[in-house]
Amino acid sequence: MSKEFSGKVALITGGGSNIGLAIATLLAERGASVALVGRNKEQLDQAAVNLRDRGNGIVLTVAADVTDESEIERAVDRVAAELGGLDIAVNNAGIVGAIGPLVDMKPDDFRKVLETNTVGTFLSMQSEIRAMKRAGSGVIVNTASNIGVHGRRLNMAAYAASKAAVSVMTRNAALESINAGIRINAVSPGATDTPLSFRPGEDAAARDARVASAVPIGRVAKTSEIAEAVVWLASDRSSYVVGHDLVVDGGTTA
Ligand SMILES: NC(=O)c1ccc[n+]([C@@H]2O[C@H](COP(=O)([O-])OP(=O)(O)OC[C@H]3O[C@@H](n4cnc5c(N)ncnc54)[C@H](O)[C@@H]3O)[C@@H](O)[C@H]2O)c1
């Protein structure tokens, strides 16, 4: 039986862990050939072993740092060459980085977060759009965050700024690319059940209690709940959705 993404090639940055791996898993289960791109080749290869059992497409792993222009360009070109094109790109790689009041933050710590989350997404999109333009079609989904939607007392100004930039950059890139047949959107997750949702020194019970009082739905998101939103935006089922940032946060920003 043909599946929704049969014959499609999907690239996921930061695809070896947590939300990225959940996205890769859904795409593979629904028929896509999947390329996991990230810094840690061992982690990517381990993730690929499990993915190969779940789908019937190819699973490729490519080591690349999204902040390195030539590495990400080579990675995207290799995926397109080895898997026969690039239909879907999910720019999910990201870090939280330094947490603390803006006034005390070291400029280099601030820059590092912007470099990974914003510049990394920019560089990834450049290579992906070029590859997709060669084929005349494609879909990109960027991972922003609900922390970038409005001001919050979380001591995460660098992360918030970096993700707000991803959201705005998504809208601009979408307008520039839609007439080339490339549809670009973003997903902004809220607190999701991965190590990124823990504050320094917090255990699972403390994290869950904090989330229960702060998030209207009363719990963190499962990685699969974020992945479903990303995969919908990557599919033809969202064919009229362009330049949108889909907040998936249990009502936090509602
Ligand atoms: N977990 C949450 O609560 C939450 C909430 C909102 C947004 N997000 C965003 O979702 C995305 C995935 O986060 P996650 O929770 O799955 O955490 P994660 O740490 O498992 O995922 C991030 C991935 O990005 C990779 N990565 C980081 N820097 C990279 C670089 N320079 N080059 C290549 N790969 C790099 C990491 O190796 C990792 O695989 C991130 O962009 C994060 O900011 C997470």
PDBQT file of the ligand as one rigid body, heavy atoms in Angstrom, charges set to zero:
ROOT
HETATM    1  N1  LIG A 301      12.102  20.477  24.311  1.00  0.00    +0.000 N 
HETATM    2  C1  LIG A 301      11.434  21.611  24.390  1.00  0.00    +0.000 C 
HETATM    3  O1  LIG A 301      10.785  21.913  25.402  1.00  0.00    +0.000 OA
HETATM    4  C2  LIG A 301      11.432  22.565  23.212  1.00  0.00    +0.000 A 
HETATM    5  C3  LIG A 301      10.503  23.623  23.218  1.00  0.00    +0.000 A 
HETATM    6  C4  LIG A 301      10.495  24.518  22.143  1.00  0.00    +0.000 A 
HETATM    7  C5  LIG A 301      11.377  24.352  21.086  1.00  0.00    +0.000 A 
HETATM    8  N2  LIG A 301      12.269  23.307  21.122  1.00  0.00    +0.000 N 
HETATM    9  C6  LIG A 301      13.187  23.197  19.981  1.00  0.00    +0.000 C 
HETATM   10  O2  LIG A 301      13.035  21.913  19.391  1.00  0.00    +0.000 OA
HETATM   11  C7  LIG A 301      14.262  21.534  18.755  1.00  0.00    +0.000 C 
HETATM   12  C8  LIG A 301      14.637  20.134  19.202  1.00  0.00    +0.000 C 
HETATM   13  O3  LIG A 301      14.886  20.141  20.598  1.00  0.00    +0.000 OA
HETATM   14  P1  LIG A 301      14.834  18.850  21.535  1.00  0.00    +0.000 P 
HETATM   15  O4  LIG A 301      14.032  19.205  22.720  1.00  0.00    +0.000 OA
HETATM   16  O5  LIG A 301      14.481  17.658  20.718  1.00  0.00    +0.000 OA
HETATM   17  O6  LIG A 301      16.331  18.780  22.071  1.00  0.00    +0.000 OA
HETATM   18  P2  LIG A 301      17.628  18.037  21.500  1.00  0.00    +0.000 P 
HETATM   19  O7  LIG A 301      18.790  18.630  22.210  1.00  0.00    +0.000 OA
HETATM   20  O8  LIG A 301      17.441  16.569  21.579  1.00  0.00    +0.000 OA
HETATM   21  O9  LIG A 301      17.617  18.445  19.967  1.00  0.00    +0.000 OA
HETATM   22  C9  LIG A 301      18.471  19.360  19.382  1.00  0.00    +0.000 C 
HETATM   23  C10 LIG A 301      19.282  18.646  18.312  1.00  0.00    +0.000 C 
HETATM   24  O10 LIG A 301      20.037  19.617  17.595  1.00  0.00    +0.000 OA
HETATM   25  C11 LIG A 301      21.365  19.139  17.454  1.00  0.00    +0.000 C 
HETATM   26  N3  LIG A 301      22.259  20.281  17.310  1.00  0.00    +0.000 N 
HETATM   27  C12 LIG A 301      22.497  21.270  18.214  1.00  0.00    +0.000 A 
HETATM   28  N4  LIG A 301      23.403  22.129  17.719  1.00  0.00    +0.000 NA
HETATM   29  C13 LIG A 301      23.719  21.694  16.475  1.00  0.00    +0.000 A 
HETATM   30  C14 LIG A 301      24.603  22.160  15.457  1.00  0.00    +0.000 A 
HETATM   31  N5  LIG A 301      25.346  23.252  15.628  1.00  0.00    +0.000 N 
HETATM   32  N6  LIG A 301      24.669  21.459  14.300  1.00  0.00    +0.000 NA
HETATM   33  C15 LIG A 301      23.924  20.343  14.114  1.00  0.00    +0.000 A 
HETATM   34  N7  LIG A 301      23.090  19.846  15.042  1.00  0.00    +0.000 NA
HETATM   35  C16 LIG A 301      22.993  20.512  16.203  1.00  0.00    +0.000 A 
HETATM   36  C17 LIG A 301      21.616  18.342  18.729  1.00  0.00    +0.000 C 
HETATM   37  O11 LIG A 301      22.709  17.450  18.583  1.00  0.00    +0.000 OA
HETATM   38  C18 LIG A 301      20.276  17.637  18.908  1.00  0.00    +0.000 C 
HETATM   39  O12 LIG A 301      20.240  16.444  18.167  1.00  0.00    +0.000 OA
HETATM   40  C19 LIG A 301      15.278  22.614  19.132  1.00  0.00    +0.000 C 
HETATM   41  O13 LIG A 301      15.396  23.540  18.063  1.00  0.00    +0.000 OA
HETATM   42  C20 LIG A 301      14.652  23.278  20.337  1.00  0.00    +0.000 C 
HETATM   43  O14 LIG A 301      15.086  24.596  20.515  1.00  0.00    +0.000 OA
HETATM   44  C21 LIG A 301      12.309  22.411  22.139  1.00  0.00    +0.000 A 
ENDROOT
TORSDOF 0
